[in-house]
């Protein structure tokens, strides 16, 4: 079985997970994927990443036998990785496979980012833990051997360094995309080449069919008197059942609604929509939007801002629990949720996202503030109950939405905005 070693960095676990998933869903033969976790390895040496040096352990970890591959974490496959092995094998039918094969790009420091090792080659015997921990040699330039095979460039396309991929020029789709300046999980890299391909892989990795569809017919499920199907553990404790049903049917607690009602008495609370109205107005003009749902509308300042931008002749549907006269949330051409999600009680976040998913029929515009708010709740908590970076938010959002565009902003503090489509239930 082909062994594939992938560098693991706990600071960007999302990169490893998307990489390994992109391999598994395309592999036509069994493969063994092994993360290089520095704490489990026989060396201590690290560099920019925990796997800067551990990558050269691959022959040793393979008992100096067979063919094994190393990949950086910030990579996705667009083709079956077994094709790469077949390509190399077919190139050396009448002679021994090279000690290591790489894409010999102009950025020589990236040669070691994708390596196919002939682990049994005598030149690789030097790659022991002691040698790797102590050598002064520049192993990243493949200095331990002169027996280096060459892999076509489509198996390590360096985003940001190589020329943008041109299908007509190369007469082939790219096989392996390497986001060596950072995967598009961050605002700073969200607009890079092949960013949409990475986001699609992330969305797929985080997707799942509903629990009832997956488990509803299993021995682990039971049907309640109201016809709903739940996990069996929920019938073992009647108080827990009541609590779960209460949470499952709500997007906020009664106590929090009272606190928000008090905050809304402040005329300066909930003004972010005015700052984002120009962006929303541009979307409306470009996308021919005729109706807007304003989720978490507050005092309807988005409507005020759009009118100032000269936008007219559209239907406006506000929703905010503090203002029950607005009515329930409804669908519209564009669903806006401006600086709302960071205010949500964490235990209700999935319910809110599910509700947004259900009303976005076309496109959604979300803005999220990542730092503390200037105001506090009556119990002393900061008004922003969730203060997390983009990398925390993205995997959660991608369970419900396909992210079409992501951008940073500094309006009222550091944050980001994104355009989304709902993942159909």
C-alpha positions in Angstrom: 0.0 0.0 0.0 1.3 3.5 -0.9 2.3 5.5 2.1 1.7 9.2 2.0 3.3 11.3 4.8 1.9 14.8 5.2 3.4 17.5 7.4 1.2 18.4 10.4 1.2 21.8 12.0 -1.3 22.3 14.9 -1.5 26.0 14.2 -3.2 25.2 10.8 -4.8 21.9 11.3 -7.3 22.9 8.7 -4.6 22.6 6.0 -3.7 19.0 6.8 -7.3 18.0 7.0 -8.3 19.5 3.6 -5.1 18.0 2.0 -5.7 14.4 3.2 -9.4 14.6 2.3 -8.6 15.7 -1.2 -6.4 12.6 -1.6 -8.8 10.1 -0.1 -11.8 11.1 -2.3 -9.8 10.7 -5.5 -7.7 7.6 -4.7 -8.6 4.6 -6.8 -6.4 2.3 -4.7 -6.0 2.0 -0.9 -3.5 4.5 0.5 -2.1 5.0 4.0 -2.0 8.7 5.0 0.4 9.4 7.9 0.7 12.8 9.6 4.1 13.9 10.6 3.4 15.0 14.2 6.6 16.2 15.7 5.9 15.0 19.3 5.6 11.4 18.0 8.8 11.4 15.9 12.5 10.5 16.8 13.8 14.0 16.1 13.3 17.4 17.9 14.5 19.7 15.1 11.9 22.2 13.8 12.0 25.2 11.6 9.3 27.5 10.2 6.9 24.6 10.7 7.1 21.5 12.9 7.7 19.4 9.8 10.5 21.5 8.2 13.0 18.7 8.9 10.8 15.7 9.8 9.9 15.3 6.1 13.3 13.8 5.5 12.5 10.9 7.9 10.1 9.4 5.3 12.6 6.6 4.2 13.4 5.8 7.8 9.8 5.7 8.8 9.1 3.4 5.8 11.9 1.0 7.1 13.9 1.9 4.0 11.5 -0.1 1.8 9.1 0.6 -1.1 7.8 3.9 -2.4 6.6 6.6 -0.2 5.5 10.2 -0.7 5.9 13.4 1.3 3.6 16.4 0.9 3.5 19.7 2.6 0.2 20.4 4.4 -0.9 23.4 2.3 -1.7 21.2 -0.8 -4.7 19.8 -2.4 -4.9 17.0 -5.0 -7.0 17.4 -8.1 -6.2 13.9 -9.4 -5.6 10.4 -8.1 -2.2 10.4 -6.4 -1.6 6.8 -7.7 -1.3 8.4 -11.2 1.9 10.0 -9.9 3.4 6.7 -8.9 2.4 5.1 -12.2 4.0 7.9 -14.1 7.3 7.5 -12.3 7.2 3.7 -12.5 6.6 3.9 -16.3 9.6 6.2 -16.6 12.0 3.7 -15.0 10.8 0.3 -16.3 14.4 -0.8 -17.3 16.3 0.8 -14.4 16.1 1.6 -10.7 13.9 4.4 -9.6 15.8 7.5 -8.5 16.5 8.0 -4.8 13.9 10.8 -4.8 11.8 12.5 -7.5 10.7 16.1 -7.3 9.3 18.9 -9.4 12.4 21.0 -10.3 10.7 24.4 -10.1 12.5 27.7 -10.3 12.0 28.1 -6.5 14.5 25.5 -5.5 13.6 25.8 -1.8 10.2 24.2 -2.8 11.8 21.1 -4.3 11.3 19.3 -1.0 7.6 20.2 -0.7 6.6 17.2 -2.8 8.9 14.2 -2.8 8.5 10.7 -4.1 11.1 8.5 -2.3 12.5 5.2 -3.5 13.0 4.3 0.2 15.3 1.3 -0.6 17.8 3.4 -2.6 21.2 3.3 -1.0 21.5 7.1 -1.1 18.6 7.4 1.3 20.3 5.3 4.0 21.9 8.4 5.4 18.5 9.9 6.3 18.5 8.7 9.9 17.1 10.6 12.9 20.5 11.5 14.2 21.7 12.8 10.8 18.6 14.9 10.2 18.8 16.4 13.7 22.4 17.4 13.4 23.4 17.9 9.8 24.5 21.3 8.4 23.6 20.2 4.9 20.8 22.0 3.1 18.6 19.0 2.7 15.8 21.1 1.2 17.9 21.4 -1.9 18.2 17.5 -2.0 21.9 17.7 -1.1 22.2 14.1 0.2 22.0 12.6 -3.3 22.7 13.3 -7.0 20.2 10.7 -8.0 17.2 13.0 -8.4 14.2 12.2 -10.7 12.1 14.9 -12.3 8.3 15.1 -12.0 6.2 17.3 -14.3 5.3 20.7 -13.0 1.6 20.0 -12.9 2.3 17.8 -9.9 3.4 20.8 -7.8 1.9 24.1 -9.0 3.2 26.8 -6.7 0.4 29.4 -6.2 1.9 32.9 -6.2 5.2 31.8 -7.7 4.4 29.9 -10.9 2.6 31.6 -13.7 -1.2 31.2 -13.4 -2.3 27.9 -14.8 -3.3 28.0 -18.4 -5.1 24.9 -19.7 -4.6 25.8 -23.3 -0.9 26.2 -22.8 -0.3 23.1 -20.7 -3.0 21.0 -22.4 -3.8 19.5 -19.0 -5.6 20.2 -15.8 -3.3 20.9 -12.8 -2.8 17.7 -10.7 -1.6 19.1 -7.4 -2.1 22.7 -6.2 0.4 24.0 -3.6 -0.7 27.1 -1.7 2.8 27.8 -0.5 2.1 31.4 0.6 -0.9 30.2 2.7 -4.1 28.3 2.0 -7.2 30.5 1.4 -8.5 30.0 4.9 -7.2 33.5 5.8 -8.5 36.8 4.6 -5.0 37.7 3.4 -4.9 34.8 1.0 -8.6 34.3 0.2 -8.3 35.8 -3.3 -5.3 33.7 -4.5 -5.2 31.6 -7.6 -7.3 28.4 -7.2 -8.9 29.7 -4.0 -12.3 28.5 -5.1 -10.9 25.0 -5.6 -9.6 24.9 -2.0 -12.8 26.3 -0.6 -14.8 23.6 -2.4 -12.5 20.9 -0.8 -13.1 22.5 2.6 -16.9 22.6 2.1 -16.9 18.9 1.0 -14.8 17.9 3.9 -17.1 19.6 6.4 -20.3 18.3 4.8 -22.6 15.6 6.1 -26.1 14.4 5.4 -28.6 15.0 8.2 -28.5 13.0 11.4 -31.9 11.5 10.8 -30.9 10.4 7.3 -27.7 8.9 8.6 -28.8 7.3 11.9 -32.6 7.4 11.9 -33.0 3.7 11.0 -30.3 2.4 13.2 -30.5 0.8 16.7 -29.2 4.0 18.1 -32.3 6.1 17.3 -35.8 6.2 18.7 -39.1 7.8 17.8 -40.8 10.2 20.2 -44.6 10.5 20.7 -44.6 13.6 18.5 -43.0 11.6 15.6 -39.5 13.1 15.8 -36.5 10.8 15.7 -33.8 11.4 18.3 -30.7 9.6 19.6 -31.6 7.2 22.4 -29.5 9.0 25.0 -32.1 11.8 24.9 -34.8 9.5 26.4 -32.7 8.5 29.4 -33.1 11.8 31.2 -36.3 13.7 30.9 -34.8 17.0 32.0 -32.1 16.7 29.3 -34.8 16.0 26.7 -36.6 19.2 27.7 -33.4 21.2 27.5 -32.4 19.8 24.1 -35.9 20.4 22.7 -35.8 23.9 24.0 -32.4 24.7 22.4 -33.3 22.9 19.2 -36.3 25.1 18.7 -34.7 28.4 19.6 -32.0 30.8 18.4 -31.6 32.7 21.7 -32.4 32.4 25.4 -35.0 34.4 27.2 -32.4 36.0 29.5 -30.3 37.0 26.5 -33.3 38.6 24.7 -33.9 40.7 27.8 -30.2 41.8 27.8 -30.3 42.7 24.1 -33.5 44.6 24.6 -31.8 46.7 27.2 -28.8 47.3 24.9 -31.0 48.4 22.1 -32.2 51.4 24.2 -28.8 52.9 23.4 -29.1 54.9 20.2 -25.4 54.1 19.3 -25.9 50.3 19.5 -26.2 48.4 16.2 -24.9 51.1 13.8 -22.6 48.8 11.7 -25.2 48.4 8.9 -24.7 52.1 8.0 -21.1 51.4 7.2 -21.8 48.4 5.1 -24.8 49.9 3.2 -22.6 51.1 0.3 -21.3 47.5 -0.3 -24.8 46.1 -0.1 -26.1 48.8 -2.5 -23.3 47.8 -5.0 -24.4 44.2 -4.8 -28.0 45.1 -5.3 -27.2 47.1 -8.5 -24.8 44.5 -9.9 -27.0 41.4 -9.1 -30.4 43.0 -9.8 -31.6 42.4 -6.3 -35.3 43.2 -5.7 -35.7 42.0 -2.1 -33.6 42.0 1.0 -34.0 40.1 4.3 -32.2 41.9 7.1 -31.4 39.2 9.8 -30.7 41.0 13.1 -32.0 44.3 11.7 -32.0 46.2 15.0 -33.4 49.7 14.3 -33.4 49.0 10.5 -30.3 51.1 9.9 -29.5 49.1 6.8 -32.6 50.4 5.2 -31.7 53.9 6.1 -28.2 53.5 4.6 -29.6 52.0 1.4 -31.9 54.9 1.0 -29.0 57.3 1.4 -27.2 55.3 -1.3 -30.1 56.0 -3.7 -31.3 52.4 -3.8 -35.1 52.2 -4.2 -37.8 49.9 -5.5 -37.0 46.8 -3.4 -38.8 44.8 -0.8 -37.2 45.0 2.7 -37.9 42.3 5.3 -36.4 43.0 8.7 -36.1 40.4 11.5 -34.9 40.9 15.0 -36.2 39.2 18.2 -36.0 42.5 20.1 -38.6 43.9 17.7 -41.3 41.2 17.4 -43.4 43.5 15.3 -41.1 42.8 12.4 -42.3 39.2 12.2 -40.3 36.0 11.6 -37.3 35.7 9.3 -38.2 35.3 5.6 -36.4 34.5 2.3 -35.3 37.2 -0.1 -33.0 37.7 -3.1 -30.3 38.8 -0.7 -30.1 37.9 3.0 -28.0 40.2 5.0 -26.6 39.4 8.5 -24.4 42.3 9.4 -22.4 42.1 12.6 -24.8 39.7 14.2 -23.2 36.3 14.5 -20.5 37.4 17.0 -23.4 38.4 19.3 -25.0 34.9 19.2 -24.9 32.8 22.3 -22.4 30.0 21.4 -24.8 27.2 22.3 -27.4 28.6 19.8 -24.9 29.4 16.9 -25.7 26.2 15.0 -29.4 27.0 15.2 -28.9 30.5 13.9 -26.8 29.3 11.0 -29.3 26.6 10.2 -32.1 29.2 10.1 -30.0 31.5 7.9 -29.3 28.5 5.6 -33.1 27.8 5.3 -33.9 31.4 4.2 -31.0 32.0 1.8 -32.4 31.0 -1.6 -30.0 32.9 -3.7 -27.1 34.7 -1.9 -26.2 35.8 1.6 -24.0 38.7 2.8 -22.5 38.2 6.3 -20.1 40.5 8.2 -18.4 39.3 11.4 -16.4 41.3 13.9 -13.5 39.3 15.4 -12.6 41.4 18.5 -14.4 42.8 21.5 -17.3 45.2 21.3 -17.3 48.6 22.9 -20.4 47.7 25.0 -21.1 45.1 27.7 -24.1 43.2 28.8 -25.9 43.9 32.1 -24.1 40.8 33.5 -20.7 42.2 32.6 -20.0 40.1 29.6 -18.7 41.7 26.4 -21.5 42.2 23.9 -19.5 40.1 21.4 -20.0 36.7 22.9 -17.8 35.1 20.2 -14.5 36.6 19.6 -12.7 34.3 17.1 -10.5 34.7 14.0 -11.5 33.8 10.4 -9.8 30.4 10.7 -12.2 29.5 13.6 -15.3 30.7 11.8 -14.7 29.2 8.3 -15.1 25.5 9.1 -18.3 26.2 11.1 -19.8 28.4 8.3 -18.8 25.8 5.7 -21.1 23.2 7.3 -24.0 25.3 6.1 -22.8 27.5 3.3 -20.6 27.5 0.2 -18.3 30.6 0.6 -18.2 32.5 -2.7 -16.1 35.4 -1.6 -14.2 36.5 1.5 -12.6 39.9 2.3 -11.2 41.6 5.4 -12.4 45.0 6.7 -11.5 47.4 9.5 -14.9 49.0 10.0 -15.5 49.5 13.8 -12.6 47.1 14.4 -11.0 44.1 12.7 -13.4 41.8 10.9 -14.3 40.1 7.6 -17.3 39.9 5.2 -18.3 37.1 2.9 -20.8 36.1 0.2 -22.3 32.7 0.6 -24.7 30.2 -0.9 -26.7 27.8 1.2 -25.8 24.1 1.1 -29.1 22.4 0.3 -30.3 20.2 3.1 
